[in-house]
Amino acid sequence: MADAEPAKAKPRPIIRLGLFLISHSFIVSVACCAAGVFALLLLPVLAKNTYISENALMPGSASPMLSNDDVSRARMFVNKVVSFDFKTDSSSIGIQDLVAQHITDLGGEVNFHKFLPQANKFNPLHFFSSPDQGIAQENYTYSSYGINTVGFIRAPRGDGKEAIVLVTPYNSVKTSMGEALSLGIAHSIFSLLTRVTWLAKDIIWLAADSQHGEYAAVAAWLREYHTPSFDGSGRSLFESNASPTTGRKRPNDFLRAGTMAAALVIKVTDGSEIAERDVLNLYAEASNGQMPNLDLINVVNYLAVNGQRLRVKVEKLGSLLDSWWLRSLAELFHKLGTVARSLNPQWNFGISVAEYIEGTATLASSLYNQALGVPTGPHGVFRDYQVDAITMEISAKRVANYKNRPNELLLQGGRLVEGVIRSVNNLLEKFHQSFFLYLLTSPNKFVSVGVYMIPFALLVAPLPMVAASLFADSTRRISGMETKVASSPASSDIPAISFRSWRWLHAAKTVFIVHFWGAIVTLLPHFLSLVQDSPPLTNLLSWIILSAFTLLILQAILGSSLSLLHMNRTQVMEWTLLKSVTIAAACTGLCIMSVINFATAELGALMLVPMCLMARPLMLDAKAKTLKSFIRAACNVVLIFLVFPPVAYYLWKGALVGLDNARVGDFWNWVESLWTWNSATYIYMCMVHLPCWVLCVHTLVYPC
């Protein structure tokens, strides 16, 4: 009697679950995408109140020491700056000398830093290197120098290994009242800190000459501070021992202190006359979505609200505040919260309509600014050197009528900065306790990385399942077609096809060529930037034409399925393999980008995922001649049009500032800003987003 056939081993539960998800990929995709969008809209509801993680900070534990005498001296300094006669005669005293003289009179050390404006030249290697030292040297022939004035206080209880930086940008050509007041606030703090005995960290006051831009002045000084460049004699190229205007020699060289623990950028602007109180605007976003440690923002917010009675604000998208759909959504979440509390009072799900609208507008602004990868102020350059920094912009009610309240603003701003310095001075190590990855919904509410990654994970989750489902389906169909061809009478004239499981390599070759083309597209602006005084729209059209021409050349040289002619029947069915590999590449690119800049990956997923999942040859929908196929084809065409980078940028900007203020050529200006700030968003757009868009277009026009 023959032995009974052994029972087949059942696959493990995780394998059965994977097979189930792959077999039901369409339902899973719809559910995950809907859940991802819903979770993104739910983030303002899930936001937590901020809290100070580092106990050593102890904000507000000490009484302010800034006196009226310090403020009076600062007021006299402000009056001198405001009444300063900006002469062009190099023999007259300059405003840099005025600042340096007051620093010396207060007992601090001072030196000047001469720098040159940085050229806006595109260099692809800047994306993969540290801050360049040679940029300034290339501009050494410039006649207009910027001159930073830097003051130092050596801590009586310190060892010179740590420092706190105060930055006050001002235009040395014509200083405004707000810039003069910011210099006055720093002067009052400097006056106090030269006398205190509790200081454990050195203080650096950088009066940044912003005639060439605030960021350029701070970046030049930080570059020299960390990576000095020398001439043949061993002297720093931009070291200045002499007064910039009078030529009087000063004994000090380029001065340095210790490792920077934190940096505060102080600015004063003219606020609204109808505001009940002064407002403190906080700007924290740095390049590539980097943020300072949340504890630094928490300390500033706590001291401003509880100590100085300032109203703290973070930037929000004003276009969302009056949108009807957001108000309807806020009312829906408010009703859901009411129902949840009625079922269980411990479910703290509720949020008011106004709070949700404000939180969503702030969250959208935080997400948008981080996705751009462009700093929102001169504080951004400090993050490139791993220094936590923010910009504190005091929006005063009556800056123009400063004489009516001479001491109030200086005392209020000075005591706020004093409190922050005292807290940072208490630290024994760098900021590390709190979050570095977060999104703000208000000055005192945030969404941590563990929460905001959920919407992205839900959006990206369908991609590997759909890729596996398409691969299995295409392999099955092609195998069936090859079997049918082999059994036909004319099969003797057709060579045998082997290694059918490796047929996906043909699609992978196409995907590789397109992504390689994306790398070439990334470098093309370098050559376009060599043309002087070319309009942005002309540069954009030239970039598009050169990119299309380059793609055709690559296809002709390397060859790929981008050529839609001379395809046999099995190759015609390979569009599913092409879509499968495209989705896998999109998933990989989005996941890598989420590590570099989550906000860019999140916005990219909102555009790429629907386009990649819905891509299907238009000829198949045309042959079906049904309402469903017509709607699907229309959706595919609309998505392809909307996701094209220039169109997507135009629509995003139109939604934020209005279509009347948006121009097609603005896309080129935006691209220039991305490579100026070395934003990884530019790399993502050219090497992930654009190739996936081209591959989806190729899928739509695939012959069937």
C-alpha positions in Angstrom: 0.0 0.0 0.0 1.4 3.3 -1.0 2.4 5.7 1.7 0.0 8.5 2.2 1.2 11.8 0.8 2.6 14.0 3.6 0.4 17.0 4.5 1.6 20.3 3.2 3.0 22.6 5.9 0.8 25.6 6.6 2.4 29.0 6.1 3.1 31.0 9.2 0.4 33.5 10.3 2.6 36.5 9.2 2.9 35.0 5.7 -0.9 34.4 5.5 -1.5 38.0 6.6 0.9 39.2 3.9 -0.8 37.1 1.2 -4.2 38.3 2.3 -3.1 42.0 2.2 -1.5 41.5 -1.3 -4.7 39.8 -2.6 -6.8 42.6 -1.3 -4.4 45.4 -2.2 -7.1 47.7 -3.7 -9.2 47.8 -0.5 -6.1 48.1 1.7 -4.8 51.0 -0.4 -8.1 52.9 -0.2 -8.4 52.3 3.5 -4.8 53.3 4.3 -4.8 56.5 2.1 -8.1 57.6 3.7 -6.8 56.9 7.1 -3.6 58.7 6.4 -5.4 61.9 5.3 -7.7 61.6 8.3 -4.8 61.2 10.7 -3.1 64.2 9.2 -6.2 66.3 9.8 -6.4 64.9 13.3 -2.9 66.1 14.4 -4.1 69.4 15.9 -6.5 67.4 18.1 -3.7 65.1 19.2 -1.2 67.9 20.0 0.2 67.9 23.6 1.0 70.8 25.9 4.7 71.7 25.9 6.7 71.1 29.0 10.3 71.7 30.1 12.2 68.4 30.1 15.6 69.7 31.4 15.2 70.5 35.2 18.4 72.4 35.2 16.9 75.2 33.1 14.7 76.5 36.0 13.1 79.4 34.0 11.9 82.3 36.2 13.6 80.9 39.4 15.6 84.1 39.9 14.5 87.7 40.0 15.5 89.9 37.1 18.6 92.0 37.8 18.3 94.3 34.8 18.1 97.8 36.3 16.8 101.1 35.2 20.4 102.3 35.0 21.2 99.7 32.4 18.1 100.6 30.5 18.9 104.3 30.6 22.4 103.7 29.2 20.8 101.6 26.5 18.3 104.4 25.7 21.2 106.8 25.3 22.9 104.3 23.0 19.7 103.9 20.9 19.4 107.7 20.6 22.9 107.9 19.3 22.2 105.2 16.7 19.0 106.8 15.6 20.6 110.2 15.2 23.7 108.8 13.6 24.8 110.6 10.5 25.5 108.0 7.9 28.3 109.6 6.0 30.3 108.1 3.2 33.6 109.7 4.3 35.9 106.9 5.3 37.7 109.2 7.8 34.5 109.7 9.9 33.5 107.4 12.6 31.2 104.6 11.5 28.4 102.9 13.3 30.6 99.9 13.8 33.0 102.0 15.7 30.1 103.4 17.7 29.0 99.9 18.8 32.6 98.9 19.5 33.2 102.0 21.6 30.2 101.2 23.8 31.3 97.6 24.2 34.7 98.7 25.3 33.3 101.2 27.7 31.2 98.5 29.3 34.3 96.4 29.9 34.0 93.8 27.1 36.4 92.7 24.5 35.7 93.7 20.9 36.9 92.9 17.4 35.7 93.5 13.8 35.0 90.9 11.2 35.2 91.9 7.6 33.3 89.8 5.1 32.2 89.8 1.5 28.7 89.2 0.0 28.2 85.6 -1.0 27.5 84.9 -4.6 24.3 83.1 -5.6 26.1 80.4 -7.6 24.7 76.9 -8.0 27.2 74.2 -7.0 25.7 70.7 -6.8 28.5 69.4 -4.5 27.3 71.9 -1.8 24.5 69.4 -1.1 27.0 66.8 0.1 29.7 68.9 1.8 30.2 71.2 4.8 29.9 75.0 4.5 32.3 76.1 1.8 35.3 78.3 2.6 36.1 79.2 -0.9 32.9 81.2 -1.7 34.1 84.3 0.0 37.5 84.0 -1.7 35.9 84.0 -5.1 34.3 87.3 -4.3 37.5 88.9 -3.0 37.3 91.7 -5.6 34.1 93.1 -4.2 34.5 96.7 -3.1 31.6 96.7 -0.7 32.5 94.9 2.5 30.2 94.0 5.4 31.7 94.6 8.8 30.4 92.7 11.9 31.2 94.1 15.3 31.7 91.3 17.9 31.8 91.8 21.6 32.9 89.3 24.2 32.3 88.8 28.0 34.5 86.3 29.7 32.6 84.4 32.3 34.0 84.8 35.8 32.8 81.3 36.8 33.6 79.6 33.5 36.6 78.0 31.8 36.0 79.5 28.4 34.8 76.3 26.8 31.1 77.3 26.4 29.4 80.4 25.1 26.0 82.0 24.5 25.5 84.1 21.4 23.3 87.2 21.0 22.7 88.4 17.4 21.3 91.8 16.5 21.1 92.3 12.7 21.2 95.9 11.5 21.8 97.7 8.2 25.0 99.7 8.6 24.0 101.9 5.6 20.7 103.0 7.1 19.6 101.7 10.5 15.9 101.7 11.2 14.3 102.4 14.5 13.5 98.7 15.1 17.1 97.7 14.4 18.3 100.4 16.8 16.0 99.1 19.5 17.3 95.6 19.0 20.8 96.9 19.4 19.6 98.7 22.6 18.2 95.5 24.1 21.5 93.8 23.5 23.4 96.8 25.0 21.3 96.7 28.2 22.0 92.9 28.6 25.7 93.4 27.8 25.8 96.2 30.4 24.3 93.9 33.1 26.4 90.8 32.3 29.7 92.6 32.5 29.0 93.0 36.3 27.4 89.8 37.4 29.3 87.0 39.2 27.0 84.1 38.4 27.9 83.8 34.7 29.4 80.4 33.8 29.4 80.7 30.0 31.0 83.4 27.9 28.8 85.9 26.1 29.2 86.8 22.5 27.3 89.8 21.1 27.3 89.7 17.3 26.2 93.1 15.8 25.7 91.7 12.3 26.0 94.1 9.4 23.0 93.1 7.3 23.5 95.4 4.3 24.1 92.2 2.3 21.4 90.2 4.1 21.0 89.1 7.7 21.8 85.4 6.9 24.9 86.3 4.9 26.4 88.3 7.8 25.8 85.6 10.4 26.9 82.8 8.1 30.2 84.6 7.2 31.1 85.1 10.9 30.2 81.5 11.9 32.2 80.1 8.9 35.2 82.1 10.1 34.6 81.1 13.7 34.6 77.4 13.0 36.6 77.0 9.8 39.0 80.0 9.4 40.6 80.6 6.0 44.2 82.0 5.9 46.3 83.7 3.4 50.0 82.9 2.7 51.3 84.6 5.8 49.0 82.6 8.1 46.7 85.5 8.7 42.9 85.2 8.4 41.7 86.6 5.1 38.9 88.6 6.8 40.5 89.3 10.1 40.5 93.0 10.9 42.7 94.6 13.6 41.9 98.1 12.6 38.8 100.2 12.9 36.8 99.9 9.7 36.3 103.6 9.2 39.1 105.5 11.1 41.9 102.9 10.5 43.0 103.0 14.1 44.8 99.8 15.1 43.3 97.5 17.6 45.5 94.9 19.5 43.1 92.0 19.3 42.9 89.4 16.5 39.8 87.4 15.5 38.4 86.5 19.0 36.7 83.3 19.8 35.0 81.8 22.8 34.0 78.2 23.6 31.5 75.8 22.0 28.1 77.6 21.5 25.4 76.3 23.8 22.6 78.4 22.3 22.0 81.5 20.1 19.3 84.1 20.3 18.5 86.5 17.4 16.9 89.7 18.7 14.7 91.8 16.4 12.2 94.5 16.9 9.5 95.4 14.4 6.6 97.8 14.3 3.4 96.1 15.4 -0.3 96.9 15.1 -1.6 100.1 16.8 -4.8 98.3 17.9 -3.0 95.4 19.6 -3.7 95.2 23.3 0.0 94.3 24.1 3.3 93.7 22.5 3.7 90.5 20.6 6.7 88.1 20.6 7.0 86.2 17.3 9.1 83.1 17.4 10.9 81.7 14.3 12.6 78.3 14.7 12.8 76.5 11.3 16.3 76.0 9.9 17.5 74.4 6.7 16.1 71.0 5.7 13.4 71.1 8.3 15.8 71.2 11.2 14.4 72.6 14.5 16.1 73.6 17.7 15.6 71.7 20.9 12.0 72.2 22.1 13.2 73.2 25.5 14.7 76.4 24.1 11.3 77.4 22.7 9.6 76.4 26.0 11.9 78.5 28.1 11.3 81.6 25.8 7.6 81.1 25.8 7.4 80.6 29.6 9.4 83.7 30.4 7.6 85.9 27.8 4.1 84.9 28.9 4.6 84.6 32.7 7.4 87.1 33.2 6.9 89.9 30.7 3.2 89.5 29.8 4.0 89.3 26.1 1.7 87.5 23.7 3.7 84.8 22.0 2.9 83.8 18.4 4.3 81.5 15.8 3.7 81.8 12.1 0.5 80.5 10.7 -1.1 80.3 7.2 -3.6 83.2 7.1 -5.4 81.8 4.1 -6.7 78.8 6.2 -8.2 81.0 9.0 -11.2 82.0 6.9 -11.7 78.7 4.9 -15.2 77.3 5.1 -14.1 73.7 4.8 -11.7 74.0 7.7 -14.4 75.5 9.9 -16.8 72.7 8.9 -14.1 70.1 9.8 -13.5 71.8 13.1 -17.2 71.7 14.0 -17.2 68.0 13.1 -14.3 67.2 15.4 -15.9 69.4 18.1 -19.1 67.3 17.9 -17.1 64.1 17.9 -15.3 65.2 21.0 -18.6 66.1 22.7 -19.9 62.6 22.0 -16.7 61.0 23.2 -16.8 62.8 26.5 -20.4 61.8 27.0 -19.4 58.2 26.6 -16.4 58.4 28.8 -15.4 61.7 30.7 -11.8 60.6 30.7 -11.5 60.7 26.9 -10.0 64.1 26.4 -10.7 64.2 22.7 -12.5 67.5 22.5 -11.2 70.7 21.0 -12.9 74.0 20.3 -13.6 75.2 16.8 -11.4 78.3 17.1 -8.5 76.2 18.6 -8.7 73.6 15.8 -8.6 76.3 13.1 -5.7 78.1 14.7 -3.8 74.9 15.4 -4.3 73.7 11.8 -3.1 77.0 10.3 0.0 76.9 12.6 0.6 73.2 11.8 0.3 73.9 8.1 2.8 76.8 8.3 5.2 74.6 10.3 4.9 71.8 7.9 5.3 74.1 4.9 8.3 75.9 6.2 10.1 72.7 7.1 9.2 71.2 3.7 10.7 74.1 1.9 14.0 73.5 3.7 14.7 77.3 3.8 15.5 78.9 7.1 12.9 81.5 8.4 15.6 83.7 9.8 19.3 84.2 10.5 19.1 81.6 13.3 19.0 78.9 10.6 22.7 79.1 10.0 23.5 78.0 13.6 21.8 74.6 13.1 24.3 73.9 10.3 26.9 73.9 13.2 24.6 71.9 15.6 23.8 75.0 17.7 20.2 75.5 19.0 19.0 78.9 18.0 15.7 80.9 17.5 14.7 84.3 16.3 12.8 86.4 18.8 11.0 89.2 17.0 9.3 91.7 19.3 6.4 93.4 17.5 5.9 96.6 19.5 2.8 98.6 19.3 4.4 102.0 18.8 8.0 101.7 17.6 7.5 104.9 15.6 6.4 106.7 18.8 9.4 105.3 20.8 9.9 108.6 22.6 6.6 108.2 24.4 7.7 104.9 26.0 11.5 105.1 26.1 12.3 102.5 28.8 9.4 100.1 28.7 10.3 98.2 25.5 14.0 98.0 26.4 13.3 96.8 30.0 10.7 94.3 28.8 12.9 92.8 26.0 16.1 93.0 28.1 14.6 91.1 31.0 13.3 88.4 28.7 16.7 87.9 27.2 18.2 88.0 30.7 15.9 85.2 31.8 16.8 83.0 28.8 20.5 83.5 29.3 20.2 82.6 33.0 18.4 79.4 32.1 20.9 78.4 29.4 23.7 79.4 31.8 22.5 76.7 34.3 23.0 73.9 31.8 25.9 71.5 32.4 25.7 70.1 28.9 24.0 70.9 25.5 20.3 70.6 25.0 19.3 67.0 24.7 16.4 66.1 27.0 13.5 67.4 24.9 12.4 66.9 21.3 14.3 67.8 18.1 11.6 66.4 15.8 8.3 68.0 16.2 5.6 70.2 14.6 4.1 73.2 16.4 0.4 73.9 16.6 0.7 76.8 18.9 3.5 78.3 21.1 2.6 75.9 23.9 1.4 72.8 21.9 3.3 70.4 19.8 3.1 67.2 17.9 6.0 64.8 18.5 7.7 62.6 15.9 5.9 59.4 17.3 2.5 61.0 16.4 3.1 62.8 13.1 4.8 59.8 11.5 1.5 57.9 11.7 -0.1 59.7 8.7 3.0 59.2 6.6 3.2 55.5 7.5 -0.4 55.1 6.5 0.0 56.9 3.2 3.1 54.9 2.3 1.9 51.5 3.6 0.0 50.5 0.4 3.0 51.0 -1.9 4.9 47.8 -1.1 1.6 45.7 -1.0 0.5 47.1 -4.4 4.0 46.6 -5.9 3.9 42.9 -4.7 0.4 42.4 -6.0 1.2 43.9 -9.4 4.4 41.8 -9.7 2.5 38.6 -8.9 -0.3 39.4 -11.3 2.0 40.4 -14.2 4.1 37.3 -13.7 1.0 35.1 -13.8 -0.3 36.8 -16.9 2.9 36.7 -18.8 3.5 33.1 -17.9 0.0 32.2 -19.2 0.6 34.1 -22.4 3.9 32.4 -23.0 2.3 29.0 -22.4 -0.4 29.8 -24.9 2.2 30.9 -27.5 4.3 27.8 -26.9 1.3 25.5 -27.5 0.2 27.2 -30.7 1.0 25.6 -34.1 3.3 28.5 -35.0 5.3 28.2 -31.9 8.1 26.3 -33.7 9.2 29.6 -35.3 9.3 31.4 -31.9 12.5 31.0 -29.8 11.9 29.6 -26.4 11.7 32.1 -23.6 13.6 31.2 -20.5 14.2 32.9 -17.1 10.7 34.4 -17.1 11.0 35.2 -13.4 13.7 37.7 -14.3 11.5 39.6 -16.8 11.1 42.4 -14.2 14.7 43.4 -14.9 13.5 45.0 -18.1 11.2 47.3 -16.2 13.9 47.9 -13.6 16.2 49.0 -16.3 13.7 51.6 -17.4 13.2 52.9 -13.9 17.0 53.1 -13.4 17.5 55.1 -16.6 14.8 57.6 -15.6 16.2 58.1 -12.1 19.7 58.5 -13.6 18.2 61.1 -15.9 16.8 62.8 -12.7 20.4 63.1 -11.4 21.4 64.8 -14.7 18.4 67.2 -14.4 19.7 68.1 -11.0 22.9 69.4 -12.5 21.5 71.3 -15.5 20.7 74.5 -13.6 24.5 74.9 -13.0 24.9 75.6 -16.7 21.8 77.7 -17.0 23.0 79.9 -14.1 26.1 80.8 -16.1 23.9 82.9 -18.4 23.7 86.4 -16.9 20.5 88.4 -16.5 18.3 85.7 -17.9 14.5 86.0 -17.0 13.2 83.3 -14.6 10.6 82.1 -17.1 13.3 81.8 -19.8 15.4 79.7 -17.5 12.5 77.5 -16.5 11.6 76.8 -20.1 15.2 76.2 -21.0 15.5 73.7 -18.1 12.4 71.9 -19.2 13.5 71.7 -22.9 17.0 70.6 -22.0 15.6 67.9 -19.6 13.4 66.5 -22.3 16.2 66.5 -24.8 18.5 64.7 -22.3 15.9 62.0 -21.7 15.6 61.3 -25.4 19.4 61.1 -25.7 19.6 58.7 -22.8 16.9 56.5 -24.3 18.7 56.4 -27.6 22.1 55.5 -26.1 21.1 53.1 -23.3 17.8 51.9 -24.7 14.8 51.0 -22.6 11.0 50.4 -22.8 10.6 54.1 -23.0 10.4 53.4 -26.7 6.8 52.3 -27.3 7.5 50.9 -30.8 8.5 47.4 -31.8 7.1 45.6 -28.7 5.9 42.1 -28.8 2.7 40.9 -27.0 4.5 39.9 -23.8 6.3 43.3 -23.6 3.0 45.0 -24.1 1.7 43.3 -20.9 4.7 44.4 -18.9 3.2 47.8 -17.9 2.2 46.1 -14.7 5.8 45.2 -14.0 6.9 48.8 -14.8 4.3 50.2 -12.4 5.4 47.7 -9.8 9.0 48.8 -9.9 8.0 52.5 -10.1 5.9 52.1 -7.0 8.8 50.4 -5.2 11.2 53.2 -6.2 8.7 55.8 -5.0 8.3 54.0 -1.7 12.1 53.9 -1.3 12.6 57.5 -2.1 9.8 58.7 0.2 11.1 56.6 3.1 14.7 57.9 2.7 13.4 61.5 2.5 11.4 61.0 5.7 14.7 60.5 7.5 16.2 63.7 6.0 13.1 66.0 6.1 9.8 64.5 7.2 7.7 67.5 6.0 9.0 67.1 2.5 8.2 63.4 2.5 4.7 64.0 3.9 3.8 66.6 1.3 5.4 64.4 -1.4 3.5 61.4 -0.3 0.2 63.3 -0.6 1.0 63.9 -4.3 3.0 60.8 -5.3 1.0 58.0 -3.7 -2.4 58.7 -5.4 -0.6 59.3 -8.8 1.5 56.1 -8.6 -1.4 53.9 -7.4 -3.9 55.1 -10.0 -1.5 55.1 -13.0 -3.0 52.8 -15.7 -2.7 52.8 -19.5 -5.3 55.1 -21.1 -5.7 52.6 -23.9 -7.1 50.0 -21.6 -9.7 52.4 -20.2 -10.5 53.5 -23.7 -11.2 49.9 -24.8 -13.4 49.3 -21.7 -15.8 52.1 -22.7 -17.5 52.2 -19.3 -18.2 55.1 -16.9 -15.8 53.7 -14.3 -12.9 53.5 -16.9 -13.7 57.0 -18.1 -13.6 58.5 -14.6 -10.4 56.7 -13.9 -8.8 58.0 -17.0 -9.9 61.5 -16.3 -8.5 61.3 -12.7 -5.2 60.0 -14.0 -4.9 62.9 -16.5 -5.8 65.5 -13.9 -3.4 64.0 -11.3 -0.5 63.9 -13.8 -1.2 67.6 -14.6 -1.5 68.7 -11.0 1.6 66.8 -9.8 4.0 68.2 -12.4 6.4 70.2 -10.2 5.9 73.7 -11.8 2.1 73.3 -11.7 2.1 71.9 -8.2 4.2 74.8 -7.0 2.0 77.4 -8.7 -1.1 75.9 -7.1 0.5 75.6 -3.7 1.6 79.2 -3.8 -1.7 80.3 -5.2 -3.5 78.7 -2.3 -1.2 80.4 0.2 -0.9 84.0 -1.3 -3.5 84.0 -4.0 -3.3 83.2 -7.7 -3.0 86.9 -8.5 0.4 87.0 -6.7 1.7 83.7 -8.3 3.7 83.6 -11.5 4.9 80.7 -13.5 8.4 82.0 -13.4 8.4 82.0 -9.6 9.1 78.3 -9.8 12.7 79.1 -11.0 13.2 81.6 -8.2 12.0 79.0 -5.7 14.5 76.5 -7.2 17.3 79.1 -6.8 16.4 79.6 -3.2 16.5 75.8 -2.6 20.1 75.4 -4.0 21.1 78.6 -2.2 20.2 77.1 1.1 21.4 73.6 0.2 17.9 72.3 0.7 17.4 68.5 0.3 14.0 69.3 -1.1 15.7 70.2 -4.4 17.4 66.7 -4.5 14.1 65.0 -3.7 12.2 67.0 -6.4 14.7 66.2 -9.2 15.7 62.6 -8.2 12.5 61.2 -6.7 9.4 63.2 -7.6 10.2 64.1 -11.2 11.3 60.6 -12.3 8.2 59.0 -10.7 6.1 61.6 -12.6 7.8 60.7 -15.9 7.3 56.9 -15.2 3.6 57.4 -14.5 3.3 59.4 -17.7 5.0 56.5 -19.5 2.5 54.1 -17.9 -0.4 56.1 -19.1 0.7 56.1 -22.7 1.8 52.5 -22.7 0.4 50.6 -25.7 -2.1 47.8 -24.9 
